[in-house]
């Protein structure tokens, strides 16, 4: 079985470890930890990459900019 968990570091607690133990009972497992880069994840999909690149170009050209009413933030 191959399983990937994407969690925040503060979500690791005894319950999470107990769930892992129950899921992989009596099996040897390997745990690899790395810091996830959200940008790489978002750019992985070609459609999403194109949409994000177009949005960046829009900002650089000051085009299609939406500015919310500021009074709602006060």
N, C-alpha and C positions, 0 to 999 in steps of 0.2 A: 504494500500500500504506500502511496506517495501523497502526502498532504502538505499544503502550505497554509500557514496561519499568518495573517497580517494584523498585528496588534501593536498597541502602544506599550512602551516599556512598563508603565505603571499598571497595566492590566494583568501582568504576570503576578499571580497570587497562588496560594495553596489550592484553591478550587480549580484553577487552570491546570496546574500540575497533576492534580488528582484525575482530571478529565483525560489528560494525556496518558497517564498510567492505565486507566480503564480501557482506553481505546487500543493501546498497544500492549495489553497484558502479556507478560512473559516473553516479549520480543525485544531484541536489541534494536535501539533506535539511534539515529544521529540527529543532533540539533545544531543547525548553523544559524548564526545571527549576523545580520548586516543592517546597516541603516539604509532605509529606502529613500530614493530620490523621487519625489513626486513629479518633477518635470520629466524625467525619463519615462515614468509610467504613463503620463498623459500624452507623450509624443509617440508612444509605441504604436498606436492605431493610426493608419494612414489617413483615415477620414478625420479623426480628432486632430492630428498633426496639421492638416490643411486648414481646418477651422481656426485653430489657435494661431497659426502663422498669418492668416488673413486678419485676425483680430489685432495682432501686433502691428501689422501694416496700417490698419485703420487708425490705431492710436498715434502712430508716427505721422500720419497724414492729417490728424485731427478730423477724422471722418467717422460717421456713425457713433458719435460719443453720446452717451445717455447720462445726464446729470440729474439725480433725484432732487426733489424739493428738500432744501437743507433744514427747514423748520422742523421736520419730523425727527431730526437727530439731536434736537436740543431738549 
